Amino acid sequence: MREPRKDDNRPKKRHIFLRIDSWIDSTVWNAGFKLSQWWEDTTIFFRRFRVTGWKKVVFEVLGEGMTWGTAGSVLMLALALPAFEETKGNWRAQSDFAVTFLDRYGNEIGHRGIIHEDSVPIDELPDHLIKAVLATEDRRFFDHYGIDFLGLARAMTENARAGGVVQGGSTLTQQLAKNLFLSNERTIERKIKEAFLAIWLESNLSKKEILRLYLDRAYMGGGTFGAAAAAQFYFGKAITDVNLAESAMLAGLFKAPARYAPHVNLPAARGRANEVLTNLVQGGLMTEGQVIAARLNPATVIDRAQVKAPDFFLDWAFDEVQRIARPFAQHSLIVRTTIDMGLQNAAEDSVESSLRQYGESFHVKQGALVMVENGGPVRAMVGGRDYGESQFNRATRALRQPGSSFKVYTYAAAMEKGMTPETIVVDAPITWRGWSPQNYGRSYAGRITILTAIAKSINTIPVRLAKDKLGTELIVQTAKNMGIETPLRTDKTMPLGTSEVTVLDQATAYAVFPAGGLQSRRHGISQILNYDGDILYDFSRDEPPAKRILSEQANASMNSMLTQIPVIGTARKAALDNGIVTGGKTGTTQAYRDAWFVGFTGDYTTAVWFGNDDYTSTNNMTGGSLPAMTFKRLMDYAEQGIDHRQIPGITNPAPAPSKQPQVANAKPDENALPPLVRPRSLSADVTRLLRSVGETFEKAPALKAPEKNGGKVAVLGAADGGSTQEGLPNAASN
């Protein structure tokens, strides 16, 4: 019998494929038929809801509203998330530290912590105080939910009529949100966060809790926080005992505590208190007859003829105390700081005088300064123009592009690699991964020395060194080793100073140069003691010795170059009088947004910054202008009557700037700031004796303290003389 061939199975296979194909066709056709039938039934069903005429218009509007509402909800959620991140910490708890601060010589300069007075329940506060605060700050406080749209409209109307800002639209809850979570920077981002946080506070706290927190946390002038501390400071009485006139004066402080602080300007404080009394009458909370006695008998205050508190420094020092003293069992502490109030007052006066004299012409409104003595103690800190207006510390918290003042870290790394100031480099066009930095004026000098490159603030050289010799990682590591604590980027533009830093960072890092290449060991706390006089912490005892950051040769090379910049470079206005050798570097960012000078002598290192909080451009202000002049004014004062230390590696002092011959009836230099003069004239021997006594006092055990008396929006920027944007010349050069 014949066996079947393999080909005999082919018909069976074809039948199988045909059945599969038929099933697919019928299934797809049936599915399409049923889908079309379902769609037709659905269409017929919804036709009964079809509207015409005016009803159609209503439904169209509602439909568009739902669409835009959904999109708006997604946008609002995206904007709200950053704001709610601020609430993750333990924002309710005030610090349990009670700290009394002393200056370097043992004089009391301020308080921080729970010594600000304990919180008083709202129900125990005088009724007229609550009414005065609400009448002035937020009359509809109990009627809105964090944002008062009616009050905002009223404020906008009044401001339009007056042609300026005479009323604010922020609610009391919004002000509390700013005090608890945000800074005083005037940016759209902050206002958006403030609005969301105000709604969040209203959702999580009662009105009484919000009001209590507001009265407890607001800055009230004179270094006091909270109405209870202010009542004790200004009137010497508990908050529960203040009368109507005193309540009106306290309520008037919330708007501008520095301007209306009665111990500083009593007439202004009384005038503001009279406005508060008027608000009480206009708001219907009191009658004119009830406030007339307070108008005729305004509040009197305790004479506080004392040294002005260095509030920006105290805020920073308090943060340092909490970090250091966390392991201590005692939380009522006396802290001896490093601040020198003579230098602090001179620093504040230098910044304020510069802004008052040149602020309008340069279109600049803010400045910051940090002064560090050789060895690391911070002697002065200016965090802004007016602490009462804004408690945001621009010296320690504001991140700004340093511009060409960042180039020193590139050159320091190059010196560590064996280069010298006489090393020949080529100033020529360069392209790095599609980016072509340029010098000011689009000109190039060809073969030059590194000394010339840094003195003239040439842009192509640090970029060429980073690209061909060093690498950005080494430059960043050098900057961190020298004291930059802010995270730095390692992108190609970083050598020209596009990565943000703080003023305190810059002062810390530059202080390595006069320290001989050793770590500067920046600090604001010398000792921490309890009220029994026991030393709980001593910087010289408890901190490790300074580490070497730069070799002696590299540091000497850097000093030899940096001391030439005030002589032949971009910082000639920083050169001090009397032939005192000065080193430093200027910095100006793109569009003139930030201007820096960071300089040093053998005794002090000072970093100066000027700019605007909203990042708007200044009027062509460079680091070699106002910052350098401010540095000179302060340092001329600081260097009077002391034994001058030599800058390491500088054996032959740089020549003093040439003096113009005196000409009869000659006009004074328009770019000169009036000099600061020490208020005393002492012989050199007496000065050395006082300095020795002061240093001995710093190292000696503290005396027992007296008993308590009860009471980023940074943009890609350019350095001096160049641009960090591809193919564009820089708008600024020092």
matplotlib code that plots the C-alpha trace (Angstrom):
import matplotlib.pyplot as plt

x = [0.0, 1.3, 2.2, 0.7, 3.1, 3.7, 2.1, -1.2, -1.6, -1.6, -5.4, -6.0, -3.7, -5.4, -8.8, -7.5, -6.1, -9.3, -11.4, -9.1, -9.4, -13.2, -13.4, -11.3, -13.3, -16.6, -15.4, -14.1, -17.2, -19.5, -17.4, -17.6, -21.3, -22.0, -19.8, -21.6, -25.0, -23.9, -22.7, -26.0, -28.0, -25.9, -26.3, -30.0, -30.1, -28.1, -30.2, -32.9, -30.5, -29.6, -30.4, -30.8, -30.9, -29.9, -29.6, -26.9, -24.9, -25.2, -24.0, -21.1, -19.9, -20.2, -18.3, -15.5, -15.5, -15.0, -12.2, -10.3, -11.1, -9.5, -6.4, -6.3, -6.6, -3.6, -1.7, -2.7, -1.6, 1.8, 2.2, 1.0, 3.4, 6.6, 4.7, 3.5, 7.1, 7.8, 5.4, 7.3, 9.4, 8.4, 7.2, 5.0, 7.8, 9.9, 13.5, 13.8, 17.1, 17.2, 20.4, 22.0, 24.7, 27.8, 30.3, 34.0, 34.6, 31.8, 29.2, 25.6, 24.3, 21.0, 18.9, 17.4, 15.1, 12.4, 13.8, 11.6, 8.9, 6.4, 3.3, 0.2, -3.2, -5.4, -8.2, -5.8, -4.7, -6.3, -9.3, -8.0, -4.7, -6.5, -8.8, -5.9, -4.0, -7.1, -8.1, -4.7, -3.6, -6.7, -10.2, -11.9, -9.7, -12.7, -14.5, -12.0, -10.3, -6.7, -7.0, -9.3, -10.4, -12.6, -9.8, -7.4, -9.8, -10.2, -6.4, -5.9, -8.6, -7.1, -3.6, -4.9, -6.5, -3.3, -1.0, 1.2, 1.1, -0.8, -2.6, -1.5, -3.6, -2.0, -4.1, -2.8, -2.7, -0.6, 1.8, 2.1, 2.8, 5.7, 7.0, 6.8, 8.0, 9.3, 11.6, 10.9, 12.1, 9.7, 9.2, 6.2, 7.2, 7.1, 3.7, 2.3, 3.7, 2.4, -1.2, -1.2, 0.4, -2.2, -5.0, -3.1, -2.9, -6.6, -7.3, -5.1, -5.4, -8.2, -8.5, -7.3, -4.2, -3.4, -3.7, -1.6, 1.2, 1.1, 1.5, 4.2, 6.4, 6.4, 9.5, 8.8, 12.0, 14.8, 15.8, 12.4, 10.1, 6.5, 4.2, 5.0, 8.7, 8.0, 5.8, 8.6, 11.3, 9.5, 7.3, 8.8, 5.5, 3.7, 1.6, -1.5, -0.9, -0.6, -3.1, -4.8, -2.1, 0.6, -1.5, -1.8, 1.9, 2.6, 0.0, 1.7, 5.0, 3.9, 4.1, 7.6, 9.3, 12.6, 10.9, 8.4, 10.4, 9.8, 13.3, 14.7, 12.1, 9.5, 7.6, 7.2, 6.0, 3.4, 2.2, 1.8, -0.1, -2.5, -3.1, -4.0, -6.5, -8.1, -8.3, -10.1, -12.7, -13.1, -13.4, -16.2, -14.4, -14.2, -15.7, -13.9, -14.8, -13.1, -9.8, -9.6, -7.7, -5.1, -4.7, -4.2, -1.8, 0.4, 2.5, 5.9, 8.8, 11.8, 15.0, 17.0, 20.1, 22.2, 24.2, 22.1, 21.7, 23.5, 20.4, 21.6, 24.6, 22.6, 20.2, 23.2, 24.9, 21.7, 21.6, 25.2, 24.4, 21.6, 23.9, 26.7, 24.7, 22.2, 24.0, 24.0, 21.7, 21.4, 19.4, 19.7, 23.0, 25.4, 27.3, 30.4, 30.5, 33.3, 31.6, 33.4, 30.7, 33.0, 33.7, 30.1, 28.8, 31.5, 30.4, 26.7, 27.6, 29.8, 27.0, 24.3, 26.4, 27.2, 23.6, 22.4, 25.0, 25.1, 22.0, 19.8, 22.4, 23.5, 19.9, 20.9, 18.9, 20.6, 24.0, 25.7, 29.1, 31.0, 34.3, 36.5, 39.7, 42.8, 42.2, 38.5, 36.4, 33.6, 34.0, 31.1, 28.1, 25.6, 22.8, 20.8, 19.9, 17.1, 16.5, 13.1, 11.9, 13.4, 14.9, 16.2, 20.0, 21.6, 25.1, 24.4, 21.3, 21.1, 22.7, 24.2, 26.5, 30.1, 31.3, 35.0, 35.6, 35.2, 38.3, 40.6, 39.7, 40.7, 44.0, 44.6, 44.2, 46.6, 49.2, 48.8, 49.5, 52.9, 52.1, 53.4, 52.3, 54.9, 53.6, 52.7, 49.1, 47.4, 44.5, 42.7, 39.3, 38.2, 35.2, 34.3, 31.4, 29.7, 30.3, 32.6, 33.3, 34.6, 36.5, 35.0, 35.2, 35.8, 39.6, 42.4, 45.9, 47.7, 50.6, 50.4, 51.3, 48.8, 49.4, 48.2, 45.2, 44.0, 44.8, 42.9, 40.1, 40.4, 37.8, 39.3, 42.3, 40.4, 38.2, 41.3, 42.9, 39.7, 39.4, 43.0, 44.8, 42.5, 39.0, 36.0, 35.9, 39.3, 38.3, 35.1, 37.0, 39.5, 36.7, 35.1, 38.4, 38.9, 35.4, 32.6, 29.8, 27.1, 26.7, 28.6, 27.9, 30.7, 29.4, 31.7, 30.6, 31.5, 35.1, 33.6, 31.4, 28.0, 27.5, 25.9, 27.6, 26.9, 28.8, 29.8, 31.2, 33.4, 34.7, 35.6, 37.4, 39.4, 40.5, 42.7, 45.1, 46.1, 46.1, 49.1, 47.1, 45.6, 41.9, 40.3, 38.1, 35.3, 33.3, 31.0, 31.0, 34.0, 32.5, 29.2, 28.6, 25.8, 24.6, 26.9, 29.9, 30.8, 32.4, 30.4, 32.1, 35.3, 36.3, 40.0, 39.7, 37.0, 37.6, 40.4, 43.4, 43.4, 44.3, 46.5, 44.5, 47.1, 50.8, 53.0, 54.3, 50.9, 49.5, 52.4, 51.9, 48.2, 49.0, 51.6, 49.0, 46.0, 47.9, 48.5, 44.8, 44.3, 47.4, 47.3, 44.1, 40.3, 40.2, 42.2, 39.4, 40.0, 43.6, 44.0, 45.6, 49.0, 50.5, 48.8, 49.0, 45.7, 44.7, 41.5, 39.3, 36.3, 33.3, 30.5, 27.8, 25.9, 23.7, 25.2, 22.9, 25.6, 28.7, 31.4, 34.7, 36.3, 39.6, 42.0, 44.9, 47.2, 44.6, 41.1, 39.2, 36.0, 33.5, 31.1, 28.1, 25.6, 22.5, 18.7, 16.5, 14.4, 17.5, 16.9, 20.0, 21.9, 23.0, 26.4, 27.7, 30.8, 32.8, 35.5, 33.2, 30.8, 31.9, 35.6, 34.9, 32.8, 35.6, 38.2, 36.0, 35.6, 39.1, 40.7, 38.8, 39.6, 43.3, 43.7, 45.7, 46.6, 49.7, 49.6, 50.2, 52.0, 50.3, 52.2, 54.5, 54.6, 58.1, 58.0, 54.7, 52.9, 53.4, 50.8, 48.4, 49.8, 48.3, 47.2, 48.9, 46.9, 45.5, 43.8, 40.0, 40.2, 36.9, 36.8, 36.8, 33.2, 33.7, 35.1, 33.1, 33.7, 36.2, 35.3, 37.2, 37.6, 35.9, 39.1, 42.8, 45.1, 48.9, 50.3, 51.4, 47.9, 46.3, 48.6, 47.8, 44.1, 44.4, 46.4, 43.8, 41.0, 42.7, 43.4, 39.8, 38.7, 40.8, 40.1, 37.2, 34.1, 32.8, 29.5, 26.7, 24.3, 21.0, 18.2, 15.9, 12.8, 13.2, 17.4, 16.5, 19.9, 20.4, 23.4, 25.7, 28.9, 32.2, 34.1, 35.0, 33.3, 30.1, 28.7, 26.2, 27.3, 28.5, 27.5, 29.8, 29.4, 27.6, 29.9, 33.6, 35.5]
y = [0.0, 3.4, 5.8, 9.4, 12.1, 15.1, 17.4, 15.7, 17.7, 21.0, 21.2, 20.7, 23.6, 25.8, 25.1, 26.1, 29.4, 30.1, 29.5, 31.8, 34.5, 34.2, 34.4, 37.6, 39.2, 38.4, 39.5, 42.8, 43.5, 42.6, 44.8, 47.7, 47.2, 47.1, 50.2, 52.2, 51.0, 52.1, 55.5, 56.0, 55.1, 57.3, 60.2, 59.7, 59.7, 62.9, 64.7, 65.1, 67.3, 69.5, 73.1, 76.1, 79.9, 81.5, 78.1, 77.0, 80.1, 79.3, 75.7, 76.8, 79.2, 76.6, 74.1, 76.6, 77.4, 73.8, 73.4, 76.5, 75.6, 72.2, 73.8, 76.4, 73.8, 72.0, 75.2, 76.2, 72.8, 73.2, 76.7, 75.5, 72.5, 74.7, 76.7, 73.7, 72.4, 75.3, 73.7, 70.4, 71.6, 72.2, 75.7, 76.0, 75.5, 78.5, 77.8, 76.8, 78.6, 81.9, 83.6, 86.9, 88.1, 90.0, 91.7, 90.8, 93.0, 91.6, 94.4, 93.2, 93.7, 91.8, 88.8, 86.0, 83.0, 82.5, 85.4, 87.4, 86.8, 84.0, 83.9, 85.4, 83.8, 86.0, 86.0, 87.6, 90.5, 93.9, 94.3, 97.7, 96.1, 93.5, 96.2, 98.5, 95.7, 94.6, 98.2, 98.9, 95.6, 93.7, 95.0, 92.1, 89.5, 87.4, 87.6, 86.4, 83.1, 84.2, 86.5, 89.5, 90.4, 93.2, 94.7, 94.3, 96.1, 98.9, 99.3, 99.4, 102.2, 104.2, 103.9, 104.9, 108.0, 108.9, 108.2, 106.0, 103.2, 104.4, 101.1, 97.5, 94.7, 91.9, 90.3, 89.6, 85.9, 86.6, 88.6, 85.7, 83.3, 85.6, 85.8, 82.1, 80.6, 83.3, 86.2, 89.8, 89.6, 91.4, 88.8, 87.3, 83.8, 85.0, 86.6, 83.4, 81.3, 83.8, 83.5, 79.7, 79.6, 82.0, 79.7, 76.7, 78.5, 79.3, 75.6, 74.4, 77.0, 78.9, 82.6, 83.0, 80.9, 82.9, 86.1, 84.8, 83.7, 87.0, 88.9, 86.6, 86.3, 89.8, 92.0, 95.1, 97.0, 97.4, 93.7, 92.5, 89.9, 89.8, 92.3, 91.0, 91.6, 95.0, 96.1, 95.1, 96.8, 100.1, 100.6, 98.3, 96.6, 93.3, 93.2, 92.7, 96.1, 98.4, 101.2, 102.4, 104.9, 102.2, 99.7, 102.2, 102.7, 99.0, 98.4, 101.1, 99.2, 96.3, 98.3, 99.7, 98.9, 100.6, 103.8, 104.0, 102.5, 105.0, 104.7, 105.9, 108.4, 109.2, 111.9, 109.5, 106.8, 109.1, 110.3, 106.7, 105.9, 108.7, 107.2, 103.9, 105.7, 107.2, 103.7, 102.5, 105.3, 104.8, 101.1, 101.5, 99.7, 102.7, 106.2, 109.4, 110.0, 106.7, 107.6, 111.3, 110.7, 108.6, 111.4, 114.0, 111.8, 109.8, 107.0, 107.6, 105.1, 104.1, 105.8, 103.3, 105.3, 102.2, 100.8, 99.8, 96.0, 94.3, 92.4, 90.7, 89.4, 88.3, 86.3, 84.5, 84.0, 82.6, 80.0, 79.1, 78.9, 76.4, 74.3, 74.3, 74.2, 71.5, 68.8, 71.1, 70.5, 74.2, 76.3, 79.7, 80.8, 83.8, 84.0, 86.0, 86.8, 88.1, 91.3, 94.6, 97.2, 100.0, 98.2, 97.1, 100.7, 101.8, 99.0, 100.0, 103.6, 102.8, 100.8, 103.3, 106.3, 104.7, 103.9, 107.4, 109.2, 107.0, 104.7, 106.8, 107.5, 103.8, 102.6, 100.3, 99.8, 97.1, 96.2, 93.6, 93.4, 90.9, 91.7, 88.9, 89.5, 87.4, 84.2, 83.9, 86.1, 87.9, 91.6, 93.1, 92.0, 94.1, 92.0, 94.8, 98.5, 98.4, 95.4, 96.8, 96.8, 93.4, 90.8, 88.8, 88.6, 89.3, 88.6, 85.0, 83.8, 85.7, 83.7, 86.1, 85.5, 86.6, 87.5, 88.0, 87.8, 84.1, 83.9, 83.8, 80.1, 79.2, 81.0, 79.6, 76.1, 77.0, 78.2, 74.9, 73.1, 74.9, 77.9, 81.4, 84.9, 85.1, 82.1, 83.0, 82.4, 83.3, 85.6, 84.6, 83.5, 80.2, 77.9, 75.2, 72.9, 75.5, 78.4, 81.3, 83.7, 87.1, 89.9, 93.4, 95.2, 91.9, 92.6, 90.1, 90.8, 87.7, 86.4, 87.8, 86.8, 85.4, 88.5, 90.7, 88.4, 88.6, 92.4, 93.2, 90.7, 89.0, 86.4, 83.9, 83.0, 81.3, 79.5, 78.3, 77.2, 75.3, 73.7, 72.7, 72.5, 72.2, 71.0, 72.6, 69.9, 70.9, 74.6, 73.8, 71.7, 74.5, 77.0, 74.6, 74.0, 77.7, 78.2, 78.3, 76.4, 77.1, 74.2, 75.0, 73.9, 72.4, 73.7, 75.4, 78.9, 78.4, 79.9, 83.3, 83.3, 82.2, 79.8, 81.7, 82.3, 84.4, 87.4, 85.4, 82.6, 85.2, 86.8, 83.3, 82.1, 85.3, 85.3, 82.3, 84.6, 86.9, 83.7, 82.4, 79.7, 78.3, 77.7, 81.0, 79.2, 81.8, 82.0, 84.4, 82.6, 82.9, 81.3, 79.9, 80.1, 79.3, 81.8, 80.2, 81.4, 77.8, 77.8, 75.3, 76.0, 77.8, 78.2, 78.2, 75.1, 73.0, 73.6, 71.9, 73.9, 75.5, 73.2, 74.2, 75.0, 76.5, 75.8, 78.7, 79.2, 79.2, 81.6, 83.9, 83.9, 84.7, 87.5, 89.0, 89.2, 90.3, 93.2, 94.6, 94.8, 98.0, 99.5, 98.6, 96.7, 97.1, 98.1, 101.3, 102.9, 100.3, 101.3, 102.5, 105.6, 105.7, 103.1, 100.1, 97.2, 95.9, 92.9, 91.9, 91.3, 93.0, 91.3, 92.5, 90.2, 90.4, 93.4, 95.0, 93.1, 92.5, 94.4, 93.0, 93.8, 91.3, 92.5, 92.1, 93.6, 91.8, 92.5, 92.1, 90.6, 92.4, 91.3, 94.0, 93.4, 95.9, 95.0, 94.9, 92.3, 91.9, 91.3, 94.3, 95.8, 98.7, 101.8, 100.5, 99.9, 97.8, 96.2, 98.7, 101.6, 101.7, 98.3, 99.3, 102.8, 101.3, 98.9, 101.7, 103.8, 101.1, 99.8, 103.2, 103.5, 99.9, 100.3, 103.4, 103.0, 99.3, 97.3, 96.3, 92.8, 92.0, 90.1, 86.7, 86.6, 90.4, 91.6, 94.8, 96.7, 97.9, 101.6, 103.8, 105.4, 108.7, 111.8, 114.6, 117.9, 120.3, 123.1, 126.2, 126.0, 122.5, 120.6, 117.5, 114.0, 113.3, 109.6, 109.8, 108.9, 111.0, 109.2, 107.6, 108.9, 107.0, 109.0, 108.9, 109.8, 107.5, 107.2, 104.0, 102.7, 103.2, 101.6, 98.5, 98.2, 98.3, 95.8, 93.5, 93.9, 93.1, 90.0, 88.8, 89.4, 87.2, 84.4, 84.8, 83.0, 85.0, 86.9, 85.8, 87.5, 89.9, 88.5, 88.7, 91.6, 89.9, 90.5, 82.1, 84.0, 84.1, 84.3, 83.2, 86.2, 87.6, 88.4, 91.6, 92.2, 89.3, 87.5, 84.1, 84.1, 82.7, 85.3, 88.3, 90.9, 91.7, 94.8, 95.3, 95.6, 96.6]
z = [0.0, -1.0, 1.9, 1.6, 0.6, 2.7, 0.1, 0.8, 4.1, 2.2, 1.5, 5.2, 6.1, 3.5, 5.0, 8.4, 7.2, 5.3, 8.5, 10.5, 7.8, 7.7, 11.5, 11.5, 8.7, 10.4, 13.8, 12.6, 10.5, 13.5, 15.8, 13.4, 12.8, 16.6, 17.2, 14.5, 15.9, 19.4, 18.1, 16.3, 19.4, 21.5, 19.1, 19.0, 22.8, 23.2, 20.6, 23.1, 25.1, 22.2, 22.9, 20.6, 21.0, 24.2, 26.0, 23.6, 24.4, 28.1, 27.6, 25.4, 28.0, 30.7, 28.6, 27.9, 31.6, 32.5, 30.0, 31.2, 34.8, 34.5, 32.9, 35.6, 38.3, 36.9, 36.7, 40.3, 41.5, 39.9, 41.4, 44.9, 45.2, 45.8, 48.4, 50.3, 50.4, 52.9, 55.4, 55.9, 58.8, 62.4, 61.7, 64.8, 67.3, 68.3, 69.3, 72.9, 73.2, 75.1, 74.0, 75.2, 72.8, 73.7, 71.3, 71.2, 74.2, 76.4, 75.8, 75.5, 71.9, 71.7, 72.3, 70.3, 71.1, 73.7, 75.7, 73.3, 75.9, 76.3, 74.2, 75.8, 74.9, 72.7, 75.3, 77.9, 75.6, 76.0, 73.7, 72.5, 71.3, 69.2, 67.7, 67.0, 65.1, 63.1, 62.3, 60.9, 59.3, 58.3, 59.1, 57.4, 59.1, 60.4, 57.1, 54.5, 53.9, 53.7, 50.7, 50.9, 47.4, 48.5, 50.6, 47.6, 45.3, 47.9, 48.3, 44.5, 44.3, 47.1, 45.6, 42.2, 43.7, 45.6, 42.7, 44.8, 47.3, 50.4, 51.3, 51.1, 49.9, 51.9, 54.6, 58.1, 57.2, 54.1, 56.3, 58.7, 55.8, 54.8, 58.4, 58.9, 55.6, 53.2, 52.8, 52.0, 48.4, 46.1, 43.4, 41.7, 42.9, 46.5, 46.2, 44.6, 47.4, 50.0, 48.6, 48.7, 52.1, 53.4, 52.3, 53.8, 57.1, 57.1, 56.4, 59.2, 62.0, 63.6, 63.4, 67.0, 66.3, 63.2, 65.2, 68.1, 65.8, 64.0, 67.3, 68.5, 65.4, 63.8, 64.0, 66.1, 66.0, 68.5, 68.0, 69.4, 68.0, 69.0, 70.7, 74.2, 73.8, 72.2, 75.2, 77.6, 75.5, 74.8, 77.9, 80.5, 81.2, 80.3, 77.2, 79.3, 81.0, 78.0, 77.6, 74.4, 73.5, 73.9, 72.0, 69.1, 69.1, 69.0, 66.3, 64.2, 64.2, 62.1, 58.9, 59.2, 62.6, 61.8, 60.6, 63.5, 66.4, 69.2, 70.7, 67.4, 66.2, 68.8, 66.9, 63.9, 66.2, 67.8, 64.4, 63.3, 66.5, 65.8, 62.4, 64.2, 66.4, 63.3, 61.8, 64.9, 64.4, 60.7, 61.1, 63.5, 66.3, 68.6, 68.8, 68.6, 72.3, 73.3, 71.5, 72.4, 75.6, 73.8, 71.2, 74.0, 76.1, 73.7, 74.9, 76.4, 76.1, 78.1, 77.1, 75.1, 74.4, 73.6, 70.7, 67.7, 67.5, 64.6, 63.7, 60.5, 62.3, 65.3, 63.1, 61.5, 64.9, 66.4, 63.6, 64.5, 68.2, 67.5, 65.4, 68.0, 71.2, 70.2, 72.4, 75.4, 78.3, 79.1, 76.7, 78.5, 77.1, 77.0, 73.7, 73.1, 69.5, 67.2, 66.1, 66.6, 67.0, 65.9, 62.6, 62.3, 62.6, 60.1, 57.7, 57.9, 57.4, 54.4, 52.6, 53.5, 52.4, 49.1, 48.4, 49.5, 47.4, 44.3, 44.5, 42.3, 39.6, 39.5, 39.8, 42.7, 45.9, 48.0, 49.2, 51.5, 53.1, 55.2, 57.0, 58.3, 60.3, 59.6, 61.5, 60.7, 63.2, 61.5, 62.5, 60.6, 58.5, 56.6, 55.2, 53.6, 53.8, 56.4, 58.7, 59.7, 56.1, 55.2, 57.5, 54.5, 55.0, 51.6, 53.0, 54.0, 52.1, 48.7, 45.9, 43.3, 40.3, 41.3, 37.8, 37.4, 41.2, 40.7, 38.4, 41.4, 42.0, 38.4, 38.8, 42.3, 40.8, 38.0, 40.5, 42.4, 39.0, 38.8, 36.8, 37.8, 37.3, 34.5, 32.6, 29.1, 27.9, 24.7, 24.6, 21.4, 20.3, 21.8, 21.3, 23.9, 23.1, 20.9, 23.3, 22.4, 25.3, 24.2, 25.9, 26.3, 22.9, 21.1, 21.2, 22.0, 23.2, 22.0, 24.1, 27.6, 31.2, 33.7, 35.7, 32.9, 32.3, 35.9, 36.2, 33.0, 33.8, 30.4, 29.8, 27.4, 29.6, 32.5, 30.0, 28.1, 31.3, 32.4, 28.9, 28.3, 31.6, 34.7, 34.1, 35.8, 38.5, 39.8, 39.9, 41.8, 44.3, 44.8, 45.5, 48.0, 49.7, 50.1, 51.7, 49.2, 50.8, 48.1, 45.6, 42.4, 38.9, 36.7, 33.3, 30.8, 31.8, 35.4, 35.2, 34.4, 37.5, 36.4, 39.4, 42.3, 45.7, 48.8, 50.1, 53.1, 50.9, 49.0, 52.2, 53.6, 50.5, 49.9, 53.5, 52.6, 50.8, 53.8, 55.9, 54.0, 52.2, 55.3, 55.9, 57.1, 59.7, 59.4, 62.6, 64.5, 67.9, 70.2, 73.4, 74.7, 78.4, 80.8, 83.5, 86.0, 83.9, 82.7, 79.3, 77.2, 74.0, 73.0, 69.4, 70.0, 72.2, 70.4, 66.7, 64.8, 63.6, 60.2, 57.3, 54.4, 51.3, 49.0, 49.0, 50.2, 46.7, 45.0, 47.7, 47.3, 43.5, 43.9, 46.4, 44.1, 41.3, 43.4, 45.0, 41.5, 40.6, 42.8, 41.2, 37.5, 37.1, 37.4, 41.2, 41.3, 43.4, 46.1, 46.8, 50.4, 51.6, 53.4, 51.1, 52.8, 50.5, 49.2, 47.1, 45.6, 42.5, 41.0, 39.5, 37.3, 35.9, 32.6, 32.1, 35.2, 37.5, 40.2, 41.1, 43.5, 45.0, 47.3, 48.8, 51.6, 53.5, 55.9, 58.7, 57.1, 54.2, 53.0, 50.4, 49.0, 46.8, 45.3, 43.2, 43.3, 44.9, 41.8, 39.6, 37.5, 35.9, 37.4, 35.5, 34.2, 37.7, 37.8, 40.6, 40.2, 40.9, 43.9, 45.6, 45.3, 46.7, 49.6, 50.4, 50.5, 52.8, 55.3, 55.2, 55.5, 58.8, 59.9, 59.3, 61.5, 64.7, 64.5, 63.9, 60.3, 59.3, 56.1, 53.3, 53.0, 50.0, 49.5, 50.4, 48.4, 49.0, 46.0, 45.3, 46.8, 44.2, 43.0, 44.5, 42.3, 43.1, 45.1, 43.0, 44.4, 44.0, 42.5, 42.5, 44.7, 43.1, 42.2, 42.6, 46.1, 49.2, 52.3, 54.6, 57.9, 60.9, 64.1, 66.9, 69.0, 68.5, 70.4, 70.4, 68.8, 72.2, 73.8, 70.7, 71.0, 74.7, 74.1, 71.3, 73.6, 76.3, 73.9, 72.6, 76.1, 77.0, 74.1, 75.4, 79.1, 80.9, 80.8, 83.7, 85.1, 83.2, 84.9, 85.9, 83.4, 83.8, 82.6, 79.5, 42.2, 39.9, 38.6, 34.8, 32.8, 33.4, 32.2, 33.9, 33.6, 30.0, 28.4, 27.8, 28.7, 25.9, 22.6, 20.2, 22.2, 23.7, 27.3, 28.4, 31.4, 32.1, 35.1]

ax = plt.figure().add_subplot(projection="3d")
ax.plot(x, y, z, "-o")
ax.set_aspect("equal")
plt.show()
